[in-house]
């Protein structure tokens, strides 16, 4: 068993919350005026999709996914599935870094080459990963409340200029089936349950694990709404549907007493901090899962190889092209997430209960 650092439940909640909210700050699909309803309905689907991993995490509270999969499915199959999770965490780090570059560069550093932004981001994240999970979690505990406060502040400042009639009439552009389909897709984007399952053994006070993650889901949904609703009310529907960064455009039009303007630098700082925490956590999970699957004693030796691998992927593939990264995030990520948050756990759960049933029958016959 790999030695794991310990963090508190509140640190887990804040860290996983900012992992998702930082993505919503950078990108969100504004399909129609009822998008806020789909965000609420997704709260119904999140517990369903997360149930298998939450159950397994409760049964193996002192082990990560990559540690208990071999115990359930056997050593060979467990190694294969564990390797899939290693690749998944590496992929998330790569795709999030590409998203960050595609948003940050055009707005703040249009003349800066991609390799410079990627290099500096990876060096910063590598240092965070080197310092360990405790450092990343403490950073989240310090900065996440500030980022959430900034999101609330922006919404409050724009209230006088919001037009809430854009949301009327409700259900004008959506059927019941369409809303549920979009809500299910939104729920499938909450891959934080996978990160949570990797962090469960590191939580120093293990109470109700289900409730702990539900708090994460509630915070994510609440602050997603605080981002989505003001953006639609402030810009209308046409602009958010056409642009890749509507929330930033919404913030740019905010002025306080007609002389305090250009307060969007707060959100740029939130982007940097949020993505530093998210990508650092992904690289940390990549190293710790790789070490557990393949028996590497010190995860630290894996940091530089993983950083180099991500750097090469970013620059030698088309992942940095905006059309590619946005297409992956919008169309493919929900299905990729479903494999790792629901598909593999359901398979493991089926094997777990099958073994338990066969053992019970064997005990009865003996």
Residue pairs with C-beta under 8 A, 6 or more apart in sequence:
1 62
1 63
1 67
2 67
2 288
2 291
2 292
2 299
4 64
4 133
4 201
4 202
4 288
5 132
5 133
5 134
5 202
6 134
6 202
6 203
6 204
7 15
7 133
7 134
7 137
7 199
7 202
7 203
7 204
8 137
8 141
8 203
8 204
8 205
9 203
9 205
9 207
9 212
10 141
11 137
11 138
11 140
11 141
12 137
12 196
12 199
12 203
12 212
12 216
13 212
13 215
13 216
13 219
14 140
14 141
14 144
14 145
15 136
15 137
15 140
15 141
15 144
15 199
15 277
15 281
16 192
16 195
16 196
16 199
16 213
16 216
17 144
17 148
17 216
17 219
17 220
17 223
18 140
18 143
18 144
18 147
18 274
18 277
18 278
19 192
19 195
19 274
19 277
19 278
19 281
20 189
20 190
20 192
20 220
20 224
21 147
21 148
21 151
21 219
21 220
21 223
21 224
21 227
21 274
22 147
22 270
22 271
22 274
22 275
22 277
22 278
23 96
23 99
23 278
24 220
24 223
24 224
24 227
24 228
25 151
25 227
25 247
25 267
25 270
25 271
25 274
26 99
26 100
26 103
26 245
26 271
26 275
27 99
27 103
27 244
27 245
27 326
27 329
28 224
28 227
28 228
28 246
28 247
29 35
29 330
30 228
30 231
30 232
30 237
30 240
30 241
30 246
31 38
31 182
31 241
32 173
32 174
32 237
33 166
33 167
33 172
33 173
33 232
33 237
34 167
34 170
34 171
34 172
34 173
34 174
34 179
35 182
35 228
35 232
36 167
36 225
36 228
36 229
36 232
37 170
37 171
37 174
37 179
38 174
38 179
38 182
38 183
38 186
39 183
39 186
39 221
39 224
39 225
39 228
40 183
40 221
40 225
41 179
41 180
41 183
42 183
42 184
42 186
42 187
42 190
42 221
43 217
43 218
43 221
44 183
45 183
45 184
45 186
45 187
45 188
46 187
46 190
46 217
47 214
47 217
48 187
49 187
49 188
49 190
49 193
49 338
49 341
49 342
50 190
50 193
50 213
50 217
50 341
52 342
52 345
52 346
52 348
52 349
53 65
53 193
53 194
53 196
53 197
53 341
53 342
53 345
54 193
54 197
54 209
54 210
54 213
55 349
56 65
56 68
56 197
56 345
56 348
56 349
56 352
57 196
57 197
57 200
57 209
58 209
58 210
59 68
59 352
60 67
60 68
60 71
61 200
61 201
61 206
61 209
62 201
63 71
63 201
64 197
64 198
64 200
64 201
64 288
64 289
64 292
65 82
65 85
65 194
65 197
65 198
65 289
66 82
66 85
66 86
66 198
66 289
66 292
66 293
67 201
67 292
69 77
69 78
69 81
69 82
69 344
69 348
70 77
70 78
70 79
70 82
71 78
72 78
72 348
72 351
72 352
72 355
73 81
73 347
73 348
73 351
79 293
79 294
81 344
81 348
82 289
82 292
82 293
83 293
84 340
84 344
85 194
85 289
85 340
86 286
86 289
86 290
86 293
88 194
88 336
88 340
89 282
89 283
89 285
89 286
89 289
90 282
90 286
90 306
90 309
90 310
91 336
92 191
92 282
93 279
93 282
93 283
93 286
93 310
94 310
94 313
94 314
94 319
95 319
95 325
95 328
95 329
95 333
96 275
96 278
96 279
96 282
97 118
97 121
97 122
97 275
97 279
97 310
97 314
98 314
98 319
98 320
98 324
98 325
99 325
99 326
99 329
100 121
100 271
100 275
100 279
101 114
101 117
101 118
101 121
101 314
101 320
102 244
102 320
102 322
102 325
102 326
103 244
103 245
103 248
103 271
104 117
104 268
104 271
104 272
105 112
105 114
105 117
107 245
107 248
107 268
108 268
109 117
114 314
114 315
114 320
115 315
118 311
118 314
118 315
118 320
119 311
121 275
121 276
121 279
122 307
122 310
122 311
123 307
124 276
125 276
125 279
125 280
125 283
125 307
126 283
126 303
126 304
126 307
128 135
128 136
128 139
128 276
128 277
128 280
128 284
129 136
129 280
129 283
129 284
129 287
129 303
130 300
130 303
132 284
133 199
133 202
133 284
136 277
136 280
136 281
136 284
139 273
139 276
139 277
140 277
143 273
143 277
144 277
147 270
147 273
147 274
148 223
150 266
150 267
150 270
151 223
151 226
151 227
151 270
152 226
153 266
154 230
154 250
154 251
154 254
154 266
154 267
155 226
155 227
155 229
155 230
157 254
157 256
157 263
158 230
158 233
158 234
158 250
158 253
158 254
159 230
161 234
161 253
162 230
162 233
162 234
163 233
163 234
163 236
164 233
166 232
166 233
166 236
166 237
167 232
167 233
171 179
174 182
185 334
188 334
188 335
188 337
188 338
188 341
189 333
189 334
189 337
190 217
190 220
190 337
190 341
191 333
191 337
191 340
191 341
192 213
192 216
192 220
193 213
193 341
194 337
194 340
194 341
195 281
195 285
196 212
196 213
196 216
198 285
198 288
198 289
200 206
200 209
203 209
203 212
227 247
230 250
231 240
231 246
231 247
231 250
232 240
234 250
234 253
235 246
235 249
235 250
235 253
239 246
239 249
240 246
243 249
244 322
244 326
247 267
248 264
248 267
251 263
251 264
251 267
252 262
252 264
254 261
254 263
254 264
255 261
256 263
283 303
283 306
283 307
283 310
286 302
286 306
287 299
287 300
287 302
287 303
287 306
288 299
290 296
290 299
290 302
290 306
291 297
291 298
291 299
291 302
296 302
313 319
314 320
318 324
319 325
319 328
